Amino acid sequence: MENVAYDQDPAPAPEVYVKNTLVLEKLKDEHRFSDIIGQSARMREVFGLVDKVADCDSTILINGETGTGKGLVARAIHQRSKRQNAPFVAINCGAIPENLLESELFGHVRGAFTGATSSKLGKFEIAHGGTIFLDEIGDMSPDLQVKVLKVLEEGEFEQVGGSKTITVDVRVIAATHRDLVQEVQNGNFRQDLFYRLYVIPLPLPSLRERRSDIPFLVSYFIEQFNRKNNRKVNGVSPEALEMMVVYSWPGNVRELKNLIERLVVLKGSGHIGVRDLPPELKTQNGYDTPQVIELSEEGICLNSAVTEFEKALILQSLEKTKWVKNKAAKLLHLNRTTLVEKIKRHQLQPCSV
């Protein structure tokens, strides 16, 4: 099977990725990120930035789409910092109702509100000496933004219903899927808090921006869920893997992880094939075929790229029509005999697994 440049990084054939678990171990040894897998240029940039900022106390703002692994990166920064033996406390600011979030962040005293039958420590106080991860901070209300700004600037706050000033020493890592610059312009996010958070920006690429990592992630998740669920799935067929690579993955790594867990549990053993994939990966609308292939410094073989593109389209048409060649030929606006010749040339055949 010939190579296709899915991003800027040259990549070996997909089946090599799926079977080469030693490469996965090498990746984890090199970067020492137990749950973050990647070898693409974009992810190497992320790893390099994490290495540079982990041992300082500067505030970090992680920006990335939902499911890109913002929480994993935040935890990795903490684990590589001088605060690694202190608490790492995470809170999703978008998942907690506004009337409860202030108490979760800063704590409350007994009787502060109805139902407050006892005092409670907040996340900032629990994280004293360590790191607090404010996930989806772009969803925080303006009133709470003011109080978070005070902690960032002065290291002080008061509990809900309390008058005592509490001093804390925490490193703040914030994350959001929103465009905070636009949110500031729209009046939804305080400009002073934005600049206080925007000390070290750390952008995370979407999965479609790091397609050459998908085979590594597939292999890693198969191993993980084989162990977890006592299954014996050996890998993924090249055809199925190709469909995974060109799919758009709107849910990013989280979506891929959940899919692999489902496939491993349902398949049980053997190889995952095209027939095992969900409809969204097999239908034409499920593809995100790049309109422009980015060239690496080494260049690319145009003939090979065109051949692989043709092969992918023919395979899509055959899978969509359940290998009825007359129907597939109509989808491609080809004569049946022409399609049969191309199928033979590309050595395509139905997946039997």
ZIPE-V37493 format. One record per pair of residues at least 6 apart in sequence whose C-alpha atoms are under 6 Angstrom apart, sorted by sequence separation. I is the first residue (numbers start at 1). J is the second residue. D is the distance in whole Angstrom. If there is no record, write none. Layout:
# ZIPE-V37493
i->(I/I)
j->(J/J)
d->(D/D)
This chain:
# ZIPE-V37493
i->(28/78/110/158/183/226/280/110/158/184/321/329/110/157/158/110/157/3/109/156/318/326/108/156/317/108/155/107/155/107/107/106/105/104/105/105/54/54/55/54/55/240/211/240/233/236/225/232/233/234/235/236/237/231/232/233/234/89/138/233/131/135/136/137/247/87/128/129/130/131/132/133/134/135/136/208/247/248/128/129/131/133/246/247/88/90/93/94/128/246/86/87/88/89/90/91/92/93/246/86/88/93/149/94/207/83/112/108/107/108/109/106/109/273/63/65/59/60/61/62/63/64/57/59/61/63/61/61/59/68/64/59/60/61/62/63/64/60/61/62/38/67/68/67/68/67/67/17/18/6/18/15/8/8)
j->(34/84/116/164/189/232/286/117/165/191/328/336/118/165/166/119/166/13/119/166/328/336/119/167/328/120/167/120/168/121/122/122/122/122/123/124/77/80/81/81/82/273/245/274/268/271/261/268/269/270/271/272/273/268/269/270/271/127/176/271/170/174/175/176/286/127/168/169/170/171/172/173/174/175/176/248/287/288/169/170/172/174/287/288/130/132/135/136/170/288/129/130/131/132/133/134/135/136/289/130/132/137/193/139/252/130/161/159/159/160/161/159/162/353/175/177/172/173/174/175/176/177/171/173/175/177/197/198/197/206/203/199/200/201/202/203/204/201/202/203/213/251/252/252/253/253/254/215/219/211/235/238/294/296)
d->(6/6/5/6/5/6/5/5/5/6/6/5/4/6/6/5/5/6/4/6/5/6/6/5/5/5/6/5/5/4/4/4/5/5/5/6/5/6/4/5/6/5/6/5/6/5/6/6/4/5/5/5/5/5/4/5/5/6/6/6/5/6/5/6/6/5/5/5/5/5/5/5/5/5/4/6/5/5/5/5/6/6/6/5/6/6/6/6/5/6/6/5/5/5/5/6/5/6/6/5/6/6/6/5/5/5/5/5/5/4/6/5/6/6/6/5/5/5/5/4/5/5/6/6/5/6/6/6/6/6/6/6/5/5/5/5/5/6/6/6/5/6/6/5/6/6/5/6/5/6/6/6/6/5)
